[in-house]
């Protein structure tokens, strides 16, 4: 069987290998940049991407960039990990646009530009930065609800604490004036 095709080109910021875009279980369209080639998703404070939802295990799954594709592996989670509605029982490729479900939380994976993929010689340096670049998706982001009035999403990076007020964004949400509802929020809500 021939290897899967390389991911299609997409715009990306320098240093980002892709994004997880929240589809369910939190604010739809919330984008989490993937800067590390090795990620653990789970509730544990030690997880690279912390998603504190009770349906997610402490160390739920791994998301590893092999230089070409993202590979998803379940880490013995209670509620399972699914890629495109198929349960992950062994490591599986997550192609661009694949849906990744962990408990009640669902993400779509987006790849960075093929030309910006990590080169094998760059991986040790990125691994050394793993602790510095941890991302935490706080409860405020997962508890987002237009009905309850909870309108703040918080993305925490150890080097810069960042609090996002979703009401201060154009149109009171994640949608920008050009209608692109998938917006990456950075320092100062930019």
C-alpha positions in Angstrom: 0.0 0.0 0.0 1.5 3.4 -1.0 2.1 6.0 1.8 -0.5 8.6 2.4 -0.1 11.8 0.3 1.6 14.8 2.0 -0.6 17.3 3.7 -2.0 20.2 1.5 -0.4 23.6 1.9 -2.1 25.9 4.4 -1.1 29.2 6.0 0.8 29.0 9.3 2.8 31.1 11.6 6.5 30.3 12.0 7.1 27.6 14.5 3.6 26.2 14.3 3.1 22.7 13.0 -0.6 23.0 12.8 -3.7 23.6 15.0 -6.4 21.8 16.8 -9.7 23.6 16.2 -12.4 23.0 18.8 -15.7 21.6 17.3 -17.6 20.3 20.3 -17.2 20.5 24.1 -16.1 24.1 24.2 -16.2 27.3 22.2 -16.6 26.3 18.5 -13.7 27.6 16.4 -11.3 28.0 19.3 -7.8 27.3 17.8 -4.9 25.7 19.8 -1.6 26.1 18.0 0.5 23.0 17.8 4.1 24.1 18.3 5.6 20.9 19.7 6.1 17.7 17.6 5.1 15.6 20.7 1.9 16.4 22.6 -0.1 14.7 25.4 -3.7 15.7 25.6 -5.5 15.2 29.0 -6.7 16.6 32.3 -3.3 16.3 34.1 -1.3 19.4 34.8 1.6 17.5 33.2 -0.3 17.2 29.8 1.2 19.3 27.0 -2.4 20.4 26.0 -4.6 20.3 29.1 -8.3 19.9 28.5 -10.0 19.8 32.0 -13.2 18.0 31.0 -14.4 15.2 33.2 -14.9 12.9 30.2 -11.2 13.1 29.4 -8.5 11.0 31.2 -5.5 12.5 32.9 -3.3 11.3 30.0 -5.8 10.7 27.3 -3.9 10.5 24.0 -0.7 11.5 22.3 -0.5 13.6 19.2 2.9 13.2 17.5 4.2 14.9 14.3 6.4 12.5 12.4 7.8 15.1 10.1 5.0 14.6 7.5 1.8 13.6 9.4 0.2 13.8 12.8 -0.1 10.4 14.5 -2.8 9.9 17.3 -2.4 7.1 19.9 -4.8 6.4 22.8 -3.0 6.2 26.1 -5.4 3.8 27.8 -8.1 6.4 28.3 -11.4 5.5 30.0 -13.7 6.9 27.2 -11.5 6.2 24.2 -10.0 8.3 21.5 -11.6 8.5 18.0 -10.3 9.7 14.7 -13.0 10.3 12.1 -15.4 8.2 14.3 -13.1 5.2 14.3 -11.8 4.1 17.8 -8.0 4.4 18.1 -6.7 1.0 19.2 -3.2 1.5 17.8 -1.4 4.6 16.4 -3.3 6.1 13.4 -2.6 9.0 11.0 -4.8 12.0 11.5 -5.0 13.5 8.0 -5.7 17.3 7.5 -9.3 17.9 8.5 -9.6 14.7 10.5 -11.9 14.9 13.5 -10.3 13.8 16.8 -12.7 13.0 19.7 -11.7 12.6 23.3 -14.6 12.0 25.6 -17.2 14.7 24.9 -14.6 17.1 23.4 -14.0 17.1 19.6 -11.3 18.8 17.6 -10.5 19.1 13.9 -6.8 19.0 13.1 -5.2 21.5 10.6 -1.7 21.1 9.2 0.8 23.9 8.8 2.3 24.5 5.4 4.2 21.4 4.1 7.4 23.6 3.7 7.3 24.5 7.4 7.2 20.9 8.7 9.8 20.2 11.3 13.0 18.8 9.9 14.4 15.7 11.7 17.5 17.6 12.9 15.2 20.2 14.5 13.3 17.8 16.7 15.8 17.5 19.6 15.7 21.3 20.1 11.9 21.3 19.9 11.7 18.4 22.5 13.9 20.5 24.8 11.3 23.3 24.6 8.4 21.0 25.4 8.0 22.2 29.0 8.4 25.9 28.0 5.8 25.7 25.3 3.0 23.7 27.1 -0.5 24.9 26.4 -3.3 24.7 28.9 -6.9 25.1 27.8 -8.5 26.2 31.1 -12.0 25.5 32.4 -13.2 28.9 31.4 -12.8 27.9 27.7 -14.6 24.7 28.2 -17.4 26.2 30.2 -18.2 28.8 27.5 -21.9 29.2 27.0 -23.8 32.1 25.4 -26.8 31.3 27.6 -24.9 31.4 30.9 -23.1 34.6 30.2 -19.7 32.9 30.6 -17.8 34.7 27.9 -14.1 34.3 28.7 -11.8 31.7 27.3 -8.3 31.4 28.7 -5.2 30.0 27.0 -2.2 29.8 29.3 1.4 29.7 28.1 4.1 29.4 30.8 6.0 32.3 29.3 3.0 34.6 29.0 -0.3 34.5 30.8 -3.1 35.3 28.4 -6.7 36.0 29.1 -9.2 36.4 26.2 -12.4 38.2 26.6 -14.6 36.8 23.7 -17.0 39.7 24.0 -14.3 42.2 23.0 -13.7 40.5 19.7 -15.5 41.8 16.5 -19.2 40.8 16.5 -18.9 39.6 20.2 -17.4 36.3 19.3 -14.7 34.4 17.4 -15.9 35.7 14.0 -13.8 38.4 12.3 -15.2 41.0 9.9 -14.1 38.9 6.9 -16.3 36.1 8.2 -13.5 33.7 9.1 -14.8 32.1 12.3 -11.6 30.1 12.8 -9.4 32.8 14.3 -6.2 32.2 16.3 -6.1 34.5 19.3 -2.8 35.7 20.4 -1.5 38.2 23.0 -3.9 41.0 23.5 -6.6 39.2 21.6 -4.8 39.6 18.2 
